[in-house]
Amino acid sequence: MNKDSENTPIKRRYRTEYLILLAGIVLLFVMNFSTVRVVLSRISKALYPLLLGAIIAFVLDIPTDFFERKLFEKVQQPVVKKYKHELSFALALIISIGVVVTILNLIVPQVVESMTVFIGKLPEAYELILKGMERVLKEYPEIQTRIAQSVPSDESIPKELTAAFTNWAGGAANFLGATLSNIFSLVFAFIFSIYIVLGKKDLKNQMDRLLNWLINPTRKNKLYRILRVVNDTFSDFFVGQLIEAVILGVLCTVGLYIFRFPYALMIGSFIGLTALIPIVGAYLGGAFGLIMIGSENPVQGGLFVIFLIVLQQLEGSLIYPKVVGDKIGLPGIWVMAAVVVGGSLFGISGTLLGVPLVATIYKFLVKKTLQEEEKANALQEKVDAKKYV
């Protein structure tokens, strides 16, 4: 097929119409942003369990595919050969659950112990606060006068207590409902992910048959090439993110031991776990570490924050670009944008999916730009050559 046929008047007209349609959609989106945001929020809540299940399935499929190719591919026993996919998935699931349980065993007992110590110190802290308040009131009697003036009358106290209790009960009910909803979503997502991984071959066959009915073989092959790029980008991202999280967790644990911070193994493991979330994950784990260390020694808590910021900056500058950035080929500014936008729309799932999704789009845009530049350069060379003929 002649390349110049791509620029026929009909194709240029269709391209113009597509651009006008796209501009109209963007304009409609901007003009009705508040309504669109509400609709997207409702859709994201409805799709959240399915989206989370798809993420879990994709992550579990990486070790499943590895075990199937490296461990069970050469086994000739009929039973193993027949069920190698199921056995690979079972092995990947057991290892994944084992890792999570091990981390929880490191974290939960020390959290319980720390909270017990913290609660035991509350009476002592309460006495110190009372003594401090008494000393301040003696030194500054005008404060006591203002407090006395702001104290509500005896008649209004029951009403305020009733309103406070109502607000507290409503907040507790909302928290309980949200917790139960998240637990249900997580259980449903996990079950959904199992169905996806175990039924991967059937899903592929169904998709292939559907595409054969909808589009011609040329377009189908082009779509499959695009999907392979998407799959490779997502796989590289999750593998790189896992390696980066392990490295950060190990470095954090070693650093905490070297500087003699308490709960080094627990905090390092938790930061490694939360570092699976790009950019912000390590700081979420750091907030947990600050609470644990600061409850024992506020000064050490402040030093821990400084340590984590320095470690995160070094890791973000030296390790993350090599382990994750080079794999997905996405500049840092777009990584941050993907995390912020994806997280605001779909929560943690959006944070995890945003980076590889934007990286995939970025790859296609770069490829298309390079192709257009090559065409423009080739055309310019032809024009220049004609000048000297």
C-alpha atoms as a printed R data frame, in Angstrom:
    type eleno elety resid chain resno       x       y       z
1   ATOM     1    CA   MET     A     1   0.000   0.000   0.000
2   ATOM     2    CA   ASN     A     2   1.296   3.443  -0.923
3   ATOM     3    CA   LYS     A     3   2.188   5.571   2.076
4   ATOM     4    CA   ASP     A     4   0.874   8.662   0.305
5   ATOM     5    CA   SER     A     5  -2.605   7.121   0.412
6   ATOM     6    CA   GLU     A     6  -2.647   7.908   4.115
7   ATOM     7    CA   ASN     A     7  -2.971  11.585   3.199
8   ATOM     8    CA   THR     A     8  -5.870  11.317   0.737
9   ATOM     9    CA   PRO     A     9  -8.595  13.988   1.024
10  ATOM    10    CA   ILE     A    10 -11.039  11.452   2.510
11  ATOM    11    CA   LYS     A    11  -8.614  10.413   5.234
12  ATOM    12    CA   ARG     A    12  -7.737  14.031   5.982
13  ATOM    13    CA   ARG     A    13 -11.455  14.830   6.262
14  ATOM    14    CA   TYR     A    14 -12.026  11.942   8.676
15  ATOM    15    CA   ARG     A    15  -9.009  13.018  10.702
16  ATOM    16    CA   THR     A    16 -10.381  16.560  10.940
17  ATOM    17    CA   GLU     A    17 -13.788  15.255  11.997
18  ATOM    18    CA   TYR     A    18 -12.196  13.110  14.708
19  ATOM    19    CA   LEU     A    19 -10.254  16.107  16.032
20  ATOM    20    CA   ILE     A    20 -13.412  18.253  16.068
21  ATOM    21    CA   LEU     A    21 -15.293  15.490  17.893
22  ATOM    22    CA   LEU     A    22 -12.472  15.139  20.429
23  ATOM    23    CA   ALA     A    23 -12.378  18.906  20.990
24  ATOM    24    CA   GLY     A    24 -16.152  18.906  21.506
25  ATOM    25    CA   ILE     A    25 -15.919  16.123  24.090
26  ATOM    26    CA   VAL     A    26 -13.155  17.951  25.973
27  ATOM    27    CA   LEU     A    27 -15.159  21.203  25.898
28  ATOM    28    CA   LEU     A    28 -18.276  19.407  27.146
29  ATOM    29    CA   PHE     A    29 -16.216  17.829  29.918
30  ATOM    30    CA   VAL     A    30 -14.808  21.197  31.023
31  ATOM    31    CA   MET     A    31 -18.180  22.975  30.932
32  ATOM    32    CA   ASN     A    32 -19.863  20.270  33.027
33  ATOM    33    CA   PHE     A    33 -16.899  19.370  35.209
34  ATOM    34    CA   SER     A    34 -18.830  19.204  38.498
35  ATOM    35    CA   THR     A    35 -21.473  16.878  37.036
36  ATOM    36    CA   VAL     A    36 -18.873  14.738  35.292
37  ATOM    37    CA   ARG     A    37 -16.904  14.479  38.523
38  ATOM    38    CA   VAL     A    38 -19.971  13.204  40.408
39  ATOM    39    CA   VAL     A    39 -20.688  10.666  37.664
40  ATOM    40    CA   LEU     A    40 -17.057   9.504  37.608
41  ATOM    41    CA   SER     A    41 -17.083   9.207  41.398
42  ATOM    42    CA   ARG     A    42 -20.150   6.973  41.322
43  ATOM    43    CA   ILE     A    43 -18.747   4.880  38.492
44  ATOM    44    CA   SER     A    44 -15.419   4.498  40.307
45  ATOM    45    CA   LYS     A    45 -17.181   3.343  43.488
46  ATOM    46    CA   ALA     A    46 -19.210   0.799  41.531
47  ATOM    47    CA   LEU     A    47 -16.187  -0.485  39.610
48  ATOM    48    CA   TYR     A    48 -13.757  -0.362  42.541
49  ATOM    49    CA   PRO     A    49 -14.016  -4.082  43.524
50  ATOM    50    CA   LEU     A    50 -13.663  -5.174  39.886
51  ATOM    51    CA   LEU     A    51 -10.749  -2.819  39.303
52  ATOM    52    CA   LEU     A    52  -9.021  -3.961  42.479
53  ATOM    53    CA   GLY     A    53  -9.623  -7.591  41.502
54  ATOM    54    CA   ALA     A    54  -8.107  -6.969  38.072
55  ATOM    55    CA   ILE     A    55  -5.011  -5.446  39.703
56  ATOM    56    CA   ILE     A    56  -4.641  -8.402  42.087
57  ATOM    57    CA   ALA     A    57  -5.107 -10.810  39.167
58  ATOM    58    CA   PHE     A    58  -2.496  -9.026  37.073
59  ATOM    59    CA   VAL     A    59   0.022  -9.051  39.931
60  ATOM    60    CA   LEU     A    60  -0.625 -12.735  40.737
61  ATOM    61    CA   ASP     A    61  -0.373 -13.659  37.061
62  ATOM    62    CA   ILE     A    62   3.253 -12.478  36.899
63  ATOM    63    CA   PRO     A    63   4.654 -15.171  39.277
64  ATOM    64    CA   THR     A    64   2.079 -17.656  37.945
65  ATOM    65    CA   ASP     A    65   3.401 -17.230  34.415
66  ATOM    66    CA   PHE     A    66   6.993 -17.420  35.698
67  ATOM    67    CA   PHE     A    67   6.415 -20.720  37.535
68  ATOM    68    CA   GLU     A    68   4.500 -22.136  34.587
69  ATOM    69    CA   ARG     A    69   7.367 -21.391  32.173
70  ATOM    70    CA   LYS     A    70  10.341 -22.107  34.416
71  ATOM    71    CA   LEU     A    71   9.138 -24.779  36.833
72  ATOM    72    CA   PHE     A    72   6.410 -26.890  35.220
73  ATOM    73    CA   GLU     A    73   7.131 -26.480  31.502
74  ATOM    74    CA   LYS     A    74   9.532 -29.439  31.286
75  ATOM    75    CA   VAL     A    75   7.598 -31.756  33.620
76  ATOM    76    CA   GLN     A    76   6.246 -34.706  31.622
77  ATOM    77    CA   GLN     A    77   3.876 -36.229  34.171
78  ATOM    78    CA   PRO     A    78   0.376 -36.166  32.613
79  ATOM    79    CA   VAL     A    79  -1.384 -34.805  35.710
80  ATOM    80    CA   VAL     A    80   1.173 -32.033  36.258
81  ATOM    81    CA   LYS     A    81   1.244 -31.193  32.554
82  ATOM    82    CA   LYS     A    82  -2.548 -30.944  32.456
83  ATOM    83    CA   TYR     A    83  -2.863 -28.756  35.535
84  ATOM    84    CA   LYS     A    84   0.425 -26.816  35.333
85  ATOM    85    CA   HIS     A    85  -1.388 -23.461  35.182
86  ATOM    86    CA   GLU     A    86  -3.475 -24.245  38.265
87  ATOM    87    CA   LEU     A    87  -0.407 -25.562  40.139
88  ATOM    88    CA   SER     A    88   1.597 -22.468  39.196
89  ATOM    89    CA   PHE     A    89  -1.200 -20.223  40.435
90  ATOM    90    CA   ALA     A    90  -1.498 -22.172  43.705
91  ATOM    91    CA   LEU     A    91   2.257 -21.835  44.279
92  ATOM    92    CA   ALA     A    92   2.192 -18.095  43.506
93  ATOM    93    CA   LEU     A    93  -0.804 -17.622  45.810
94  ATOM    94    CA   ILE     A    94   0.817 -19.544  48.682
95  ATOM    95    CA   ILE     A    95   4.043 -17.530  48.393
96  ATOM    96    CA   SER     A    96   2.154 -14.214  48.211
97  ATOM    97    CA   ILE     A    97  -0.002 -15.034  51.231
98  ATOM    98    CA   GLY     A    98   3.088 -16.245  53.094
99  ATOM    99    CA   VAL     A    99   4.890 -12.948  52.474
100 ATOM   100    CA   VAL     A   100   1.879 -10.902  53.641
101 ATOM   101    CA   VAL     A   101   1.387 -13.065  56.751
102 ATOM   102    CA   THR     A   102   5.103 -12.808  57.595
103 ATOM   103    CA   ILE     A   103   5.016  -9.009  57.359
104 ATOM   104    CA   LEU     A   104   1.843  -8.859  59.466
105 ATOM   105    CA   ASN     A   105   3.476 -11.096  62.081
106 ATOM   106    CA   LEU     A   106   6.334  -8.614  62.242
107 ATOM   107    CA   ILE     A   107   4.055  -5.585  62.499
108 ATOM   108    CA   VAL     A   108   0.928  -6.512  64.479
109 ATOM   109    CA   PRO     A   109   2.526  -7.852  67.729
110 ATOM   110    CA   GLN     A   110   4.807  -4.832  68.067
111 ATOM   111    CA   VAL     A   111   1.930  -2.452  67.303
112 ATOM   112    CA   VAL     A   112  -0.146  -4.088  70.053
113 ATOM   113    CA   GLU     A   113   2.794  -3.903  72.453
114 ATOM   114    CA   SER     A   114   3.455  -0.259  71.602
115 ATOM   115    CA   MET     A   115  -0.224   0.676  72.023
116 ATOM   116    CA   THR     A   116  -0.308  -1.112  75.385
117 ATOM   117    CA   VAL     A   117   2.717   0.873  76.557
118 ATOM   118    CA   PHE     A   118   1.188   4.077  75.154
119 ATOM   119    CA   ILE     A   119  -2.142   3.514  76.946
120 ATOM   120    CA   GLY     A   120  -0.265   2.701  80.158
121 ATOM   121    CA   LYS     A   121   1.465   6.081  79.947
122 ATOM   122    CA   LEU     A   122  -1.792   8.023  79.500
123 ATOM   123    CA   PRO     A   123  -2.485   8.520  83.262
124 ATOM   124    CA   GLU     A   124   1.030   9.880  83.752
125 ATOM   125    CA   ALA     A   125   0.633  12.188  80.746
126 ATOM   126    CA   TYR     A   126  -2.765  13.293  82.057
127 ATOM   127    CA   GLU     A   127  -1.249  14.269  85.414
128 ATOM   128    CA   LEU     A   128   1.540  16.198  83.692
129 ATOM   129    CA   ILE     A   129  -0.989  18.091  81.557
130 ATOM   130    CA   LEU     A   130  -3.097  18.980  84.618
131 ATOM   131    CA   LYS     A   131  -0.069  20.235  86.538
132 ATOM   132    CA   GLY     A   132   1.030  22.283  83.535
133 ATOM   133    CA   MET     A   133  -2.441  23.818  83.170
134 ATOM   134    CA   GLU     A   134  -2.589  24.677  86.879
135 ATOM   135    CA   ARG     A   135   0.798  26.379  86.640
136 ATOM   136    CA   VAL     A   136  -0.260  28.400  83.586
137 ATOM   137    CA   LEU     A   137  -3.552  29.464  85.224
138 ATOM   138    CA   LYS     A   138  -1.707  30.650  88.335
139 ATOM   139    CA   GLU     A   139   0.757  32.690  86.281
140 ATOM   140    CA   TYR     A   140  -1.926  34.106  83.940
141 ATOM   141    CA   PRO     A   141  -5.223  34.537  85.879
142 ATOM   142    CA   GLU     A   142  -6.843  36.375  82.940
143 ATOM   143    CA   ILE     A   143  -6.924  33.056  81.072
144 ATOM   144    CA   GLN     A   144  -8.976  31.518  83.881
145 ATOM   145    CA   THR     A   145 -11.411  34.457  83.672
146 ATOM   146    CA   ARG     A   146 -11.900  33.974  79.918
147 ATOM   147    CA   ILE     A   147 -12.422  30.232  80.374
148 ATOM   148    CA   ALA     A   148 -15.061  30.876  83.036
149 ATOM   149    CA   GLN     A   149 -16.874  33.266  80.697
150 ATOM   150    CA   SER     A   150 -16.853  30.769  77.821
151 ATOM   151    CA   VAL     A   151 -18.159  27.835  79.889
152 ATOM   152    CA   PRO     A   152 -21.781  27.100  78.830
153 ATOM   153    CA   SER     A   153 -24.649  27.452  81.272
154 ATOM   154    CA   ASP     A   154 -26.112  24.467  83.094
155 ATOM   155    CA   GLU     A   155 -29.175  24.519  80.836
156 ATOM   156    CA   SER     A   156 -27.222  24.273  77.570
157 ATOM   157    CA   ILE     A   157 -24.866  21.495  78.694
158 ATOM   158    CA   PRO     A   158 -27.358  18.603  78.167
159 ATOM   159    CA   LYS     A   159 -28.191  19.872  74.672
160 ATOM   160    CA   GLU     A   160 -24.528  20.148  73.719
161 ATOM   161    CA   LEU     A   161 -23.793  16.697  75.136
162 ATOM   162    CA   THR     A   162 -26.715  15.245  73.172
163 ATOM   163    CA   ALA     A   163 -25.527  16.906  69.952
164 ATOM   164    CA   ALA     A   164 -21.956  15.732  70.538
165 ATOM   165    CA   PHE     A   165 -23.117  12.161  71.201
166 ATOM   166    CA   THR     A   166 -25.299  12.227  68.070
167 ATOM   167    CA   ASN     A   167 -22.376  13.387  65.943
168 ATOM   168    CA   TRP     A   168 -20.099  10.777  67.496
169 ATOM   169    CA   ALA     A   169 -22.634   7.994  66.942
170 ATOM   170    CA   GLY     A   170 -23.145   9.066  63.327
171 ATOM   171    CA   GLY     A   171 -19.409   9.176  62.716
172 ATOM   172    CA   ALA     A   172 -18.922   5.766  64.323
173 ATOM   173    CA   ALA     A   173 -21.733   4.290  62.203
174 ATOM   174    CA   ASN     A   174 -20.237   5.760  59.017
175 ATOM   175    CA   PHE     A   175 -16.793   4.441  59.932
176 ATOM   176    CA   LEU     A   176 -18.171   0.974  60.659
177 ATOM   177    CA   GLY     A   177 -20.140   0.968  57.400
178 ATOM   178    CA   ALA     A   178 -17.114   2.085  55.380
179 ATOM   179    CA   THR     A   179 -14.929  -0.554  57.058
180 ATOM   180    CA   LEU     A   180 -17.403  -3.354  56.326
181 ATOM   181    CA   SER     A   181 -17.790  -2.101  52.750
182 ATOM   182    CA   ASN     A   182 -14.018  -2.103  52.218
183 ATOM   183    CA   ILE     A   183 -13.719  -5.609  53.679
184 ATOM   184    CA   PHE     A   184 -16.489  -6.843  51.378
185 ATOM   185    CA   SER     A   185 -14.839  -5.142  48.382
186 ATOM   186    CA   LEU     A   186 -11.478  -6.715  49.218
187 ATOM   187    CA   VAL     A   187 -12.961 -10.214  49.598
188 ATOM   188    CA   PHE     A   188 -14.944  -9.848  46.375
189 ATOM   189    CA   ALA     A   189 -11.879  -8.484  44.544
190 ATOM   190    CA   PHE     A   190  -9.763 -11.417  45.722
191 ATOM   191    CA   ILE     A   191 -12.364 -13.960  44.560
192 ATOM   192    CA   PHE     A   192 -12.743 -12.103  41.256
193 ATOM   193    CA   SER     A   193  -8.953 -12.171  40.749
194 ATOM   194    CA   ILE     A   194  -8.899 -15.953  41.229
195 ATOM   195    CA   TYR     A   195 -11.538 -16.369  38.527
196 ATOM   196    CA   ILE     A   196  -9.540 -14.134  36.175
197 ATOM   197    CA   VAL     A   197  -6.210 -15.934  36.621
198 ATOM   198    CA   LEU     A   198  -7.637 -19.454  36.479
199 ATOM   199    CA   GLY     A   199  -9.860 -18.592  33.523
200 ATOM   200    CA   LYS     A   200  -7.221 -16.622  31.618
201 ATOM   201    CA   LYS     A   201  -7.101 -19.000  28.654
202 ATOM   202    CA   ASP     A   202 -10.883 -19.097  28.319
203 ATOM   203    CA   LEU     A   203 -11.022 -15.300  28.503
204 ATOM   204    CA   LYS     A   204  -8.388 -15.061  25.758
205 ATOM   205    CA   ASN     A   205 -10.329 -17.455  23.516
206 ATOM   206    CA   GLN     A   206 -13.580 -15.575  24.097
207 ATOM   207    CA   MET     A   207 -11.909 -12.259  23.328
208 ATOM   208    CA   ASP     A   208 -10.314 -13.687  20.179
209 ATOM   209    CA   ARG     A   209 -13.658 -14.992  18.905
210 ATOM   210    CA   LEU     A   210 -15.345 -11.675  19.672
211 ATOM   211    CA   LEU     A   211 -12.666  -9.707  17.819
212 ATOM   212    CA   ASN     A   212 -12.885 -12.063  14.830
213 ATOM   213    CA   TRP     A   213 -16.556 -11.177  14.637
214 ATOM   214    CA   LEU     A   214 -16.127  -7.433  15.172
215 ATOM   215    CA   ILE     A   215 -13.035  -6.498  13.135
216 ATOM   216    CA   ASN     A   216 -10.878  -7.811  10.308
217 ATOM   217    CA   PRO     A   217  -7.636  -9.778  10.946
218 ATOM   218    CA   THR     A   218  -5.381  -6.808  10.162
219 ATOM   219    CA   ARG     A   219  -7.003  -4.595  12.780
220 ATOM   220    CA   LYS     A   220  -7.110  -7.486  15.235
221 ATOM   221    CA   ASN     A   221  -3.361  -8.075  14.889
222 ATOM   222    CA   LYS     A   222  -2.741  -4.348  15.348
223 ATOM   223    CA   LEU     A   223  -4.887  -4.384  18.497
224 ATOM   224    CA   TYR     A   224  -2.968  -7.389  19.833
225 ATOM   225    CA   ARG     A   225   0.328  -5.575  19.259
226 ATOM   226    CA   ILE     A   226  -1.021  -2.639  21.266
227 ATOM   227    CA   LEU     A   227  -2.197  -4.971  24.046
228 ATOM   228    CA   ARG     A   228   1.237  -6.615  24.158
229 ATOM   229    CA   VAL     A   229   2.826  -3.202  24.705
230 ATOM   230    CA   VAL     A   230   0.266  -2.491  27.440
231 ATOM   231    CA   ASN     A   231   0.921  -5.864  29.087
232 ATOM   232    CA   ASP     A   232   4.707  -5.438  28.935
233 ATOM   233    CA   THR     A   233   4.503  -1.922  30.383
234 ATOM   234    CA   PHE     A   234   2.251  -2.973  33.248
235 ATOM   235    CA   SER     A   235   4.388  -6.060  33.981
236 ATOM   236    CA   ASP     A   236   7.605  -4.032  33.974
237 ATOM   237    CA   PHE     A   237   6.016  -1.477  36.286
238 ATOM   238    CA   PHE     A   238   4.748  -3.957  38.877
239 ATOM   239    CA   VAL     A   239   7.966  -6.005  38.865
240 ATOM   240    CA   GLY     A   240  10.070  -2.848  39.110
241 ATOM   241    CA   GLN     A   241   7.844  -1.416  41.841
242 ATOM   242    CA   LEU     A   242   8.145  -4.646  43.829
243 ATOM   243    CA   ILE     A   243  11.948  -4.661  43.514
244 ATOM   244    CA   GLU     A   244  12.078  -0.976  44.469
245 ATOM   245    CA   ALA     A   245   9.859  -1.581  47.513
246 ATOM   246    CA   VAL     A   246  12.073  -4.451  48.697
247 ATOM   247    CA   ILE     A   247  15.218  -2.337  48.264
248 ATOM   248    CA   LEU     A   248  13.689   0.608  50.129
249 ATOM   249    CA   GLY     A   249  12.421  -1.646  52.928
250 ATOM   250    CA   VAL     A   250  15.855  -3.247  53.371
251 ATOM   251    CA   LEU     A   251  17.696   0.101  53.285
252 ATOM   252    CA   CYS     A   252  15.244   1.597  55.771
253 ATOM   253    CA   THR     A   253  15.555  -1.363  58.153
254 ATOM   254    CA   VAL     A   254  19.367  -1.331  58.007
255 ATOM   255    CA   GLY     A   255  19.463   2.441  58.517
256 ATOM   256    CA   LEU     A   256  17.107   2.264  61.504
257 ATOM   257    CA   TYR     A   257  19.288  -0.426  63.069
258 ATOM   258    CA   ILE     A   258  22.463   1.584  62.457
259 ATOM   259    CA   PHE     A   259  21.027   4.733  64.063
260 ATOM   260    CA   ARG     A   260  19.451   2.693  66.886
261 ATOM   261    CA   PHE     A   261  15.822   3.609  66.266
262 ATOM   262    CA   PRO     A   262  13.224   1.418  68.002
263 ATOM   263    CA   TYR     A   263  10.990  -0.975  66.025
264 ATOM   264    CA   ALA     A   264  13.514  -1.048  63.166
265 ATOM   265    CA   LEU     A   265  12.385  -4.341  61.600
266 ATOM   266    CA   MET     A   266   8.680  -3.587  61.967
267 ATOM   267    CA   ILE     A   267   8.852  -0.044  60.549
268 ATOM   268    CA   GLY     A   268  11.215  -1.035  57.742
269 ATOM   269    CA   SER     A   269   8.911  -3.899  56.726
270 ATOM   270    CA   PHE     A   270   5.846  -1.666  56.818
271 ATOM   271    CA   ILE     A   271   7.539   1.047  54.735
272 ATOM   272    CA   GLY     A   272   8.603  -1.605  52.228
273 ATOM   273    CA   LEU     A   273   4.988  -2.787  52.017
274 ATOM   274    CA   THR     A   274   3.521   0.698  51.561
275 ATOM   275    CA   ALA     A   275   6.255   1.581  49.043
276 ATOM   276    CA   LEU     A   276   4.360  -0.589  46.553
277 ATOM   277    CA   ILE     A   277   2.238   2.558  46.120
278 ATOM   278    CA   PRO     A   278   4.292   4.902  43.895
279 ATOM   279    CA   ILE     A   279   5.712   8.168  45.255
280 ATOM   280    CA   VAL     A   280   3.476   8.575  48.327
281 ATOM   281    CA   GLY     A   281   3.615   5.016  49.696
282 ATOM   282    CA   ALA     A   282   6.866   5.408  51.615
283 ATOM   283    CA   TYR     A   283   5.593   8.565  53.314
284 ATOM   284    CA   LEU     A   284   2.416   6.765  54.401
285 ATOM   285    CA   GLY     A   285   4.619   4.136  56.015
286 ATOM   286    CA   GLY     A   286   6.726   6.935  57.467
287 ATOM   287    CA   ALA     A   287   3.658   8.421  59.184
288 ATOM   288    CA   PHE     A   288   3.111   5.071  60.874
289 ATOM   289    CA   GLY     A   289   6.777   4.958  61.927
290 ATOM   290    CA   LEU     A   290   6.572   8.505  63.293
291 ATOM   291    CA   ILE     A   291   3.608   7.553  65.483
292 ATOM   292    CA   MET     A   292   5.375   4.448  66.793
293 ATOM   293    CA   ILE     A   293   8.717   6.126  67.504
294 ATOM   294    CA   GLY     A   294   7.290   9.491  68.560
295 ATOM   295    CA   SER     A   295   5.039   7.865  71.167
296 ATOM   296    CA   GLU     A   296   8.197   6.731  72.982
297 ATOM   297    CA   ASN     A   297  10.580   9.577  72.196
298 ATOM   298    CA   PRO     A   298   9.427  12.730  70.343
299 ATOM   299    CA   VAL     A   299  13.012  13.758  69.587
300 ATOM   300    CA   GLN     A   300  13.732  10.410  67.952
301 ATOM   301    CA   GLY     A   301  10.470  10.788  66.048
302 ATOM   302    CA   GLY     A   302  11.721  14.046  64.529
303 ATOM   303    CA   LEU     A   303  15.082  12.477  63.686
304 ATOM   304    CA   PHE     A   304  13.259   9.567  62.050
305 ATOM   305    CA   VAL     A   305  11.375  11.994  59.778
306 ATOM   306    CA   ILE     A   306  14.681  13.583  58.709
307 ATOM   307    CA   PHE     A   307  16.203  10.136  58.103
308 ATOM   308    CA   LEU     A   308  13.245   9.016  55.982
309 ATOM   309    CA   ILE     A   309  13.219  12.207  53.886
310 ATOM   310    CA   VAL     A   310  16.947  11.861  53.138
311 ATOM   311    CA   LEU     A   311  16.566   8.151  52.339
312 ATOM   312    CA   GLN     A   312  13.546   8.791  50.114
313 ATOM   313    CA   GLN     A   313  15.369  11.542  48.211
314 ATOM   314    CA   LEU     A   314  18.398   9.310  47.617
315 ATOM   315    CA   GLU     A   315  16.188   6.395  46.621
316 ATOM   316    CA   GLY     A   316  14.072   8.569  44.331
317 ATOM   317    CA   SER     A   317  17.143  10.043  42.621
318 ATOM   318    CA   LEU     A   318  19.390   6.978  42.338
319 ATOM   319    CA   ILE     A   319  17.341   3.785  42.619
320 ATOM   320    CA   TYR     A   320  13.797   4.466  41.396
321 ATOM   321    CA   PRO     A   321  14.809   5.879  37.978
322 ATOM   322    CA   LYS     A   322  16.979   2.809  37.302
323 ATOM   323    CA   VAL     A   323  14.649   0.129  38.669
324 ATOM   324    CA   VAL     A   324  11.253   1.518  37.585
325 ATOM   325    CA   GLY     A   325  11.783   4.632  35.477
326 ATOM   326    CA   ASP     A   326  13.989   2.996  32.838
327 ATOM   327    CA   LYS     A   327  11.617   0.030  32.589
328 ATOM   328    CA   ILE     A   328   8.497   2.063  31.835
329 ATOM   329    CA   GLY     A   329  10.233   5.035  30.177
330 ATOM   330    CA   LEU     A   330   8.146   7.727  31.869
331 ATOM   331    CA   PRO     A   331   9.588  11.074  33.073
332 ATOM   332    CA   GLY     A   332   9.209  11.868  36.765
333 ATOM   333    CA   ILE     A   333   6.758  14.744  36.283
334 ATOM   334    CA   TRP     A   334   4.297  12.427  34.517
335 ATOM   335    CA   VAL     A   335   4.716   9.802  37.235
336 ATOM   336    CA   MET     A   336   3.652  12.381  39.831
337 ATOM   337    CA   ALA     A   337   0.731  13.546  37.665
338 ATOM   338    CA   ALA     A   338  -0.441   9.956  37.145
339 ATOM   339    CA   VAL     A   339  -0.312   9.242  40.890
340 ATOM   340    CA   VAL     A   340  -2.265  12.391  41.811
341 ATOM   341    CA   VAL     A   341  -4.974  12.093  39.139
342 ATOM   342    CA   GLY     A   342  -5.347   8.318  39.424
343 ATOM   343    CA   GLY     A   343  -5.511   8.467  43.207
344 ATOM   344    CA   SER     A   344  -8.132  11.223  43.211
345 ATOM   345    CA   LEU     A   345 -10.368   9.293  40.795
346 ATOM   346    CA   PHE     A   346  -9.965   5.668  41.891
347 ATOM   347    CA   GLY     A   347  -8.104   5.718  45.225
348 ATOM   348    CA   ILE     A   348  -5.296   3.207  45.734
349 ATOM   349    CA   SER     A   349  -6.292   1.290  42.603
350 ATOM   350    CA   GLY     A   350  -6.000   4.467  40.556
351 ATOM   351    CA   THR     A   351  -2.624   5.217  42.113
352 ATOM   352    CA   LEU     A   352  -1.314   1.789  41.130
353 ATOM   353    CA   LEU     A   353  -2.816   1.787  37.642
354 ATOM   354    CA   GLY     A   354  -2.225   5.446  36.830
355 ATOM   355    CA   VAL     A   355   1.543   5.219  36.319
356 ATOM   356    CA   PRO     A   356   1.648   2.230  33.915
357 ATOM   357    CA   LEU     A   357  -1.428   3.531  32.065
358 ATOM   358    CA   VAL     A   358   0.132   6.949  31.487
359 ATOM   359    CA   ALA     A   359   3.442   5.241  30.600
360 ATOM   360    CA   THR     A   360   1.655   3.200  27.930
361 ATOM   361    CA   ILE     A   361  -0.022   6.280  26.442
362 ATOM   362    CA   TYR     A   362   3.307   8.121  26.595
363 ATOM   363    CA   LYS     A   363   5.026   5.315  24.635
364 ATOM   364    CA   PHE     A   364   2.435   5.423  21.869
365 ATOM   365    CA   LEU     A   365   2.563   9.222  21.674
366 ATOM   366    CA   VAL     A   366   6.367   9.197  21.475
367 ATOM   367    CA   LYS     A   367   6.268   6.492  18.800
368 ATOM   368    CA   LYS     A   368   3.666   8.414  16.776
369 ATOM   369    CA   THR     A   369   5.631  11.648  17.127
370 ATOM   370    CA   LEU     A   370   8.827   9.978  15.914
371 ATOM   371    CA   GLN     A   371   6.992   8.478  12.935
372 ATOM   372    CA   GLU     A   372   5.549  11.866  11.974
373 ATOM   373    CA   GLU     A   373   8.981  13.486  12.334
374 ATOM   374    CA   GLU     A   374  10.523  10.808  10.085
375 ATOM   375    CA   LYS     A   375   7.812  11.417   7.472
376 ATOM   376    CA   ALA     A   376   8.354  15.168   7.659
377 ATOM   377    CA   ASN     A   377  12.134  14.754   7.344
378 ATOM   378    CA   ALA     A   378  11.759  12.372   4.402
379 ATOM   379    CA   LEU     A   379   9.402  14.801   2.663
380 ATOM   380    CA   GLN     A   380  11.792  17.679   3.293
381 ATOM   381    CA   GLU     A   381  14.668  15.639   1.837
382 ATOM   382    CA   LYS     A   382  12.607  15.022  -1.315
383 ATOM   383    CA   VAL     A   383  11.854  18.743  -1.618
384 ATOM   384    CA   ASP     A   384  15.510  19.634  -1.119
385 ATOM   385    CA   ALA     A   385  16.571  17.013  -3.671
386 ATOM   386    CA   LYS     A   386  14.214  18.456  -6.313
387 ATOM   387    CA   LYS     A   387  15.830  21.866  -5.907
388 ATOM   388    CA   TYR     A   388  19.106  20.513  -7.247
389 ATOM   389    CA   VAL     A   389  17.624  18.477 -10.106
